[in-house]
Amino acid sequence: MFSLTGKTALVTGGSSGIGLAVVRRFVAAGASVIVADLATTPALEQTGAAFSALDVTDEKRVAETFEAVEAKSGKLDILVNNAGIALQEGPLDETDIGVLQRTLEVNLLGVLFGLKHGPRHMKDGGSIINTASLAAHAVMPEYTAYSVSKAGVLKLTQQAALELSSRAIRVNAVCPGTTTTPMEPDDSAESRLCRYLTAAGRPGQPEEQAAVFHFLASDDSSYVNAQAINVDGGWVYGLNARHMEKLLA
């Protein structure tokens, strides 16, 4: 079950964090994986995945990368649009337009360019998975740019799923909650808050996110399309028992 044997996958932003966990999982499941990221890492090199340097905000380079991958490895079965950033923000009425623009360029346009140029280099019946976020659903103070960018990813996911349906290419999104990565260390304020607000009582691990990507990449999820799957420990659905006890004490 969930075999990826014989499949070829391209993962953007796969050098660290959730992306790296996805790469490891895909390789273990039998896929041939190409990672497109700004730079490689020793951890990525240990996976045996191929690497291509890519800035996902450079549309010309994105198109060239897909062309080069097809020329070398054939058409893709799986595309994971995962590259993203989370910059320091502030209150909405103090929004730094430079931060907003950079966040939208990477998190939203990076996915758009993948959806625009990737499918023509994919086999019919393939799977595209976009990395969104809990922030696409749950509003948190001082996360304007990030939240808007990830909400946009969900709309792009739905749009692409409908437009690519004639080729049986499925498009889904994963919405990770707080996950322990270099972007979100275990001692961060959000991670501490997660232990209090989330039904699971802890942040997630990259491997737990990767398991959902693996399912969506496999043929076993053939009837799952245009979905946004929350992998957030239950945070998005509200107060848990521990939280209620403290509020009512």
VODO-711931 format. One record per residue (C-alpha): residue number from 1; residue in one letter; x, y, z. Coordinates in Angstrom, 1 decimal. Layout:
BEGIN
@n = NUM, res = a, east = X, north = Y, up = Z
...
This chain:
BEGIN
@n = 1, res = m, east = 0.0, north = 0.0, up = 0.0
@n = 2, res = f, east = 1.0, north = 3.6, up = -0.7
@n = 3, res = s, east = 3.9, north = 2.4, up = -2.9
@n = 4, res = l, east = 5.6, north = 5.0, up = -5.0
@n = 5, res = t, east = 7.8, north = 2.5, up = -6.9
@n = 6, res = g, east = 8.5, north = 3.6, up = -10.4
@n = 7, res = k, east = 7.2, north = 7.2, up = -9.8
@n = 8, res = t, east = 9.2, north = 10.4, up = -10.3
@n = 9, res = a, east = 8.6, north = 13.3, up = -7.9
@n = 10, res = l, east = 9.8, north = 16.9, up = -7.8
@n = 11, res = v, east = 9.7, north = 18.6, up = -4.4
@n = 12, res = t, east = 10.3, north = 22.4, up = -4.0
@n = 13, res = g, east = 11.8, north = 23.5, up = -0.7
@n = 14, res = g, east = 12.9, north = 20.0, up = 0.1
@n = 15, res = s, east = 16.3, north = 20.7, up = 1.7
@n = 16, res = s, east = 15.0, north = 21.0, up = 5.2
@n = 17, res = g, east = 12.0, north = 20.9, up = 7.5
@n = 18, res = i, east = 8.7, north = 19.3, up = 6.2
@n = 19, res = g, east = 10.1, north = 19.2, up = 2.7
@n = 20, res = l, east = 13.0, north = 17.1, up = 3.7
@n = 21, res = a, east = 10.8, north = 14.7, up = 5.6
@n = 22, res = v, east = 8.6, north = 14.4, up = 2.5
@n = 23, res = v, east = 11.7, north = 13.6, up = 0.4
@n = 24, res = r, east = 12.9, north = 10.9, up = 2.8
@n = 25, res = r, east = 9.4, north = 9.4, up = 2.9
@n = 26, res = f, east = 9.1, north = 9.4, up = -0.9
@n = 27, res = v, east = 12.5, north = 7.8, up = -1.4
@n = 28, res = a, east = 11.7, north = 5.1, up = 1.2
@n = 29, res = a, east = 8.5, north = 4.4, up = -0.7
@n = 30, res = g, east = 10.4, north = 3.8, up = -3.9
@n = 31, res = a, east = 10.2, north = 7.1, up = -5.8
@n = 32, res = s, east = 12.9, north = 8.8, up = -7.7
@n = 33, res = v, east = 13.0, north = 12.3, up = -6.2
@n = 34, res = i, east = 14.3, north = 15.7, up = -7.5
@n = 35, res = v, east = 14.6, north = 18.5, up = -5.0
@n = 36, res = a, east = 14.4, north = 22.1, up = -6.2
@n = 37, res = d, east = 15.6, north = 24.6, up = -3.6
@n = 38, res = l, east = 17.9, north = 27.5, up = -3.0
@n = 39, res = a, east = 20.6, north = 25.3, up = -1.7
@n = 40, res = t, east = 21.2, north = 21.7, up = -0.8
@n = 41, res = t, east = 22.0, north = 20.5, up = 2.8
@n = 42, res = p, east = 24.1, north = 17.5, up = 4.1
@n = 43, res = a, east = 20.8, north = 16.0, up = 5.3
@n = 44, res = l, east = 19.3, north = 16.2, up = 1.8
@n = 45, res = e, east = 22.5, north = 14.7, up = 0.2
@n = 46, res = q, east = 22.1, north = 11.7, up = 2.5
@n = 47, res = t, east = 18.7, north = 10.9, up = 1.0
@n = 48, res = g, east = 20.1, north = 10.2, up = -2.5
@n = 49, res = a, east = 17.6, north = 12.6, up = -4.1
@n = 50, res = a, east = 18.8, north = 14.7, up = -7.0
@n = 51, res = f, east = 19.1, north = 18.4, up = -6.5
@n = 52, res = s, east = 18.4, north = 21.4, up = -8.7
@n = 53, res = a, east = 19.1, north = 25.0, up = -7.5
@n = 54, res = l, east = 15.9, north = 27.0, up = -7.9
@n = 55, res = d, east = 14.3, north = 30.3, up = -6.7
@n = 56, res = v, east = 10.6, north = 29.6, up = -7.0
@n = 57, res = t, east = 9.9, north = 33.3, up = -7.5
@n = 58, res = d, east = 11.9, north = 33.3, up = -10.8
@n = 59, res = e, east = 9.2, north = 32.2, up = -13.3
@n = 60, res = k, east = 11.7, north = 31.7, up = -16.1
@n = 61, res = r, east = 13.9, north = 29.5, up = -14.0
@n = 62, res = v, east = 10.9, north = 27.5, up = -12.8
@n = 63, res = a, east = 9.9, north = 26.8, up = -16.4
@n = 64, res = e, east = 13.5, north = 25.8, up = -17.3
@n = 65, res = t, east = 13.7, north = 23.5, up = -14.3
@n = 66, res = f, east = 10.7, north = 21.5, up = -15.3
@n = 67, res = e, east = 12.0, north = 21.2, up = -18.8
@n = 68, res = a, east = 15.4, north = 20.0, up = -17.6
@n = 69, res = v, east = 13.8, north = 17.5, up = -15.3
@n = 70, res = e, east = 11.7, north = 16.0, up = -18.0
@n = 71, res = a, east = 14.6, north = 15.9, up = -20.4
@n = 72, res = k, east = 16.7, north = 13.9, up = -17.8
@n = 73, res = s, east = 14.1, north = 11.9, up = -15.9
@n = 74, res = g, east = 11.0, north = 11.8, up = -18.0
@n = 75, res = k, east = 7.6, north = 13.2, up = -17.1
@n = 76, res = l, east = 6.7, north = 13.7, up = -13.5
@n = 77, res = d, east = 4.2, north = 11.6, up = -11.6
@n = 78, res = i, east = 4.2, north = 13.8, up = -8.5
@n = 79, res = l, east = 4.8, north = 17.5, up = -7.9
@n = 80, res = v, east = 5.0, north = 19.0, up = -4.4
@n = 81, res = n, east = 4.9, north = 22.8, up = -4.2
@n = 82, res = n, east = 6.4, north = 23.2, up = -0.8
@n = 83, res = a, east = 8.8, north = 26.1, up = -0.8
@n = 84, res = g, east = 7.8, north = 28.8, up = 1.6
@n = 85, res = i, east = 8.9, north = 31.4, up = 4.1
@n = 86, res = a, east = 7.6, north = 33.0, up = 7.3
@n = 87, res = l, east = 9.0, north = 36.4, up = 8.0
@n = 88, res = q, east = 8.8, north = 38.5, up = 11.1
@n = 89, res = e, east = 5.5, north = 40.5, up = 11.0
@n = 90, res = g, east = 3.7, north = 43.0, up = 13.1
@n = 91, res = p, east = 0.1, north = 44.4, up = 13.6
@n = 92, res = l, east = -2.0, north = 44.9, up = 10.5
@n = 93, res = d, east = -1.9, north = 48.7, up = 10.8
@n = 94, res = e, east = 1.9, north = 48.5, up = 10.7
@n = 95, res = t, east = 2.2, north = 46.1, up = 7.8
@n = 96, res = d, east = 5.6, north = 46.3, up = 6.1
@n = 97, res = i, east = 4.8, north = 46.2, up = 2.4
@n = 98, res = g, east = 8.2, north = 44.8, up = 1.6
@n = 99, res = v, east = 7.5, north = 41.8, up = 3.9
@n = 100, res = l, east = 4.1, north = 41.4, up = 2.4
@n = 101, res = q, east = 5.4, north = 41.4, up = -1.1
@n = 102, res = r, east = 8.2, north = 39.0, up = -0.4
@n = 103, res = t, east = 5.9, north = 36.6, up = 1.4
@n = 104, res = l, east = 3.4, north = 36.6, up = -1.4
@n = 105, res = e, east = 6.2, north = 36.1, up = -4.0
@n = 106, res = v, east = 7.5, north = 33.0, up = -2.3
@n = 107, res = n, east = 4.4, north = 31.4, up = -0.8
@n = 108, res = l, east = 1.8, north = 32.3, up = -3.4
@n = 109, res = l, east = 3.6, north = 33.0, up = -6.7
@n = 110, res = g, east = 6.0, north = 30.2, up = -6.1
@n = 111, res = v, east = 3.0, north = 27.8, up = -6.0
@n = 112, res = l, east = 1.3, north = 29.5, up = -8.9
@n = 113, res = f, east = 4.4, north = 29.1, up = -11.1
@n = 114, res = g, east = 4.6, north = 25.4, up = -10.2
@n = 115, res = l, east = 0.9, north = 25.0, up = -11.1
@n = 116, res = k, east = 1.4, north = 27.0, up = -14.3
@n = 117, res = h, east = 4.5, north = 25.2, up = -15.7
@n = 118, res = g, east = 4.5, north = 21.9, up = -13.9
@n = 119, res = p, east = 1.5, north = 20.0, up = -15.3
@n = 120, res = r, east = 2.8, north = 20.2, up = -18.9
@n = 121, res = h, east = 5.7, north = 18.1, up = -17.7
@n = 122, res = m, east = 3.6, north = 15.6, up = -15.8
@n = 123, res = k, east = 1.9, north = 12.4, up = -16.8
@n = 124, res = d, east = -1.9, north = 12.2, up = -16.9
@n = 125, res = g, east = -3.2, north = 10.8, up = -13.6
@n = 126, res = g, east = -0.5, north = 12.4, up = -11.6
@n = 127, res = s, east = -0.7, north = 14.1, up = -8.2
@n = 128, res = i, east = 0.1, north = 17.7, up = -7.2
@n = 129, res = i, east = 0.4, north = 18.6, up = -3.5
@n = 130, res = n, east = 0.6, north = 22.2, up = -2.3
@n = 131, res = t, east = 1.8, north = 23.1, up = 1.2
@n = 132, res = a, east = -0.6, north = 25.5, up = 2.8
@n = 133, res = s, east = -1.0, north = 26.0, up = 6.5
@n = 134, res = l, east = -3.2, north = 26.1, up = 9.5
@n = 135, res = a, east = -2.9, north = 29.9, up = 9.1
@n = 136, res = a, east = -5.1, north = 29.6, up = 6.0
@n = 137, res = h, east = -8.0, north = 28.8, up = 8.3
@n = 138, res = a, east = -7.2, north = 30.1, up = 11.8
@n = 139, res = v, east = -6.6, north = 33.8, up = 12.2
@n = 140, res = m, east = -3.7, north = 34.8, up = 14.5
@n = 141, res = p, east = -2.5, north = 38.3, up = 15.3
@n = 142, res = e, east = 0.5, north = 39.7, up = 13.4
@n = 143, res = y, east = 0.4, north = 36.9, up = 10.7
@n = 144, res = t, east = -1.2, north = 39.0, up = 8.0
@n = 145, res = a, east = 1.1, north = 38.3, up = 5.1
@n = 146, res = y, east = 1.7, north = 34.7, up = 5.9
@n = 147, res = s, east = -2.0, north = 34.0, up = 6.4
@n = 148, res = v, east = -3.1, north = 35.7, up = 3.2
@n = 149, res = s, east = -0.4, north = 33.9, up = 1.2
@n = 150, res = k, east = -1.5, north = 30.5, up = 2.5
@n = 151, res = a, east = -5.2, north = 31.2, up = 2.1
@n = 152, res = g, east = -4.4, north = 32.0, up = -1.5
@n = 153, res = v, east = -2.7, north = 28.6, up = -1.9
@n = 154, res = l, east = -6.0, north = 26.9, up = -1.0
@n = 155, res = k, east = -7.8, north = 28.8, up = -3.8
@n = 156, res = l, east = -5.1, north = 28.0, up = -6.3
@n = 157, res = t, east = -5.4, north = 24.3, up = -5.3
@n = 158, res = q, east = -9.1, north = 24.3, up = -6.0
@n = 159, res = q, east = -8.7, north = 26.2, up = -9.3
@n = 160, res = a, east = -6.0, north = 23.8, up = -10.5
@n = 161, res = a, east = -7.9, north = 20.7, up = -9.4
@n = 162, res = l, east = -10.9, north = 21.7, up = -11.6
@n = 163, res = e, east = -8.8, north = 22.8, up = -14.6
@n = 164, res = l, east = -6.6, north = 19.7, up = -14.6
@n = 165, res = s, east = -9.5, north = 17.2, up = -14.1
@n = 166, res = s, east = -9.6, north = 16.4, up = -17.8
@n = 167, res = r, east = -6.1, north = 14.9, up = -17.4
@n = 168, res = a, east = -7.0, north = 13.1, up = -14.1
@n = 169, res = i, east = -4.3, north = 15.1, up = -12.4
@n = 170, res = r, east = -5.3, north = 15.5, up = -8.8
@n = 171, res = v, east = -4.4, north = 18.7, up = -6.8
@n = 172, res = n, east = -4.7, north = 18.8, up = -3.0
@n = 173, res = a, east = -3.2, north = 20.9, up = -0.2
@n = 174, res = v, east = -1.8, north = 19.9, up = 3.2
@n = 175, res = c, east = -2.3, north = 22.5, up = 6.0
@n = 176, res = p, east = 0.3, north = 21.8, up = 8.6
@n = 177, res = g, east = -0.2, north = 23.2, up = 12.1
@n = 178, res = t, east = 2.7, north = 24.1, up = 14.3
@n = 179, res = t, east = 5.5, north = 21.7, up = 13.4
@n = 180, res = t, east = 9.0, north = 21.5, up = 14.9
@n = 181, res = t, east = 11.3, north = 22.6, up = 12.1
@n = 182, res = p, east = 14.2, north = 25.1, up = 11.6
@n = 183, res = m, east = 11.5, north = 27.6, up = 10.8
@n = 184, res = e, east = 9.6, north = 26.8, up = 14.0
@n = 185, res = p, east = 11.9, north = 25.6, up = 16.7
@n = 186, res = d, east = 10.5, north = 23.6, up = 19.6
@n = 187, res = d, east = 11.0, north = 26.5, up = 22.1
@n = 188, res = s, east = 9.3, north = 29.1, up = 20.0
@n = 189, res = a, east = 6.4, north = 31.1, up = 21.3
@n = 190, res = e, east = 4.1, north = 29.4, up = 18.8
@n = 191, res = s, east = 5.3, north = 25.9, up = 19.9
@n = 192, res = r, east = 4.6, north = 26.8, up = 23.5
@n = 193, res = l, east = 1.2, north = 28.1, up = 22.6
@n = 194, res = c, east = 0.5, north = 24.9, up = 20.6
@n = 195, res = r, east = 1.0, north = 22.8, up = 23.7
@n = 196, res = y, east = -1.8, north = 24.7, up = 25.4
@n = 197, res = l, east = -4.3, north = 25.2, up = 22.6
@n = 198, res = t, east = -4.0, north = 22.0, up = 20.5
@n = 199, res = a, east = -6.0, north = 18.9, up = 21.4
@n = 200, res = a, east = -2.8, north = 16.8, up = 20.8
@n = 201, res = g, east = -1.0, north = 18.9, up = 23.4
@n = 202, res = r, east = 2.2, north = 19.2, up = 21.4
@n = 203, res = p, east = 3.6, north = 20.5, up = 18.1
@n = 204, res = g, east = 3.7, north = 18.1, up = 15.2
@n = 205, res = q, east = 6.8, north = 16.5, up = 13.7
@n = 206, res = p, east = 7.9, north = 16.7, up = 10.1
@n = 207, res = e, east = 7.5, north = 13.0, up = 9.7
@n = 208, res = e, east = 3.8, north = 13.2, up = 10.7
@n = 209, res = q, east = 3.2, north = 15.8, up = 8.0
@n = 210, res = a, east = 5.2, north = 13.8, up = 5.4
@n = 211, res = a, east = 2.9, north = 10.8, up = 6.0
@n = 212, res = v, east = -0.1, north = 12.7, up = 4.6
@n = 213, res = f, east = 1.9, north = 13.9, up = 1.6
@n = 214, res = h, east = 2.8, north = 10.3, up = 1.0
@n = 215, res = f, east = -0.8, north = 9.2, up = 1.0
@n = 216, res = l, east = -1.8, north = 12.0, up = -1.4
@n = 217, res = a, east = 1.1, north = 11.2, up = -3.7
@n = 218, res = s, east = 0.1, north = 7.5, up = -3.9
@n = 219, res = d, east = -2.6, north = 5.9, up = -6.1
@n = 220, res = d, east = -4.4, north = 4.9, up = -3.0
@n = 221, res = s, east = -5.7, north = 8.5, up = -2.7
@n = 222, res = s, east = -7.1, north = 8.4, up = -6.2
@n = 223, res = y, east = -10.5, north = 9.7, up = -5.2
@n = 224, res = v, east = -9.1, north = 12.6, up = -3.1
@n = 225, res = n, east = -9.1, north = 15.8, up = -5.1
@n = 226, res = a, east = -9.3, north = 19.6, up = -4.5
@n = 227, res = q, east = -9.0, north = 19.0, up = -0.7
@n = 228, res = a, east = -7.2, north = 21.0, up = 2.1
@n = 229, res = i, east = -6.2, north = 18.5, up = 4.7
@n = 230, res = n, east = -5.5, north = 19.9, up = 8.2
@n = 231, res = v, east = -2.6, north = 18.2, up = 10.0
@n = 232, res = d, east = -2.7, north = 20.4, up = 13.1
@n = 233, res = g, east = -3.4, north = 18.2, up = 16.1
@n = 234, res = g, east = -6.9, north = 19.6, up = 16.2
@n = 235, res = w, east = -6.0, north = 23.2, up = 16.8
@n = 236, res = v, east = -8.3, north = 24.7, up = 14.1
@n = 237, res = y, east = -11.5, north = 23.3, up = 15.6
@n = 238, res = g, east = -11.3, north = 25.2, up = 18.8
@n = 239, res = l, east = -11.0, north = 24.9, up = 22.6
@n = 240, res = n, east = -9.9, north = 21.6, up = 24.1
@n = 241, res = a, east = -10.5, north = 20.2, up = 27.6
@n = 242, res = r, east = -7.3, north = 21.4, up = 29.1
@n = 243, res = h, east = -7.9, north = 24.9, up = 27.7
@n = 244, res = m, east = -11.5, north = 24.9, up = 29.1
@n = 245, res = e, east = -10.3, north = 23.9, up = 32.5
@n = 246, res = k, east = -7.9, north = 26.7, up = 32.7
@n = 247, res = l, east = -10.3, north = 29.3, up = 31.4
@n = 248, res = l, east = -13.0, north = 28.2, up = 33.9
@n = 249, res = a, east = -10.8, north = 27.8, up = 36.9
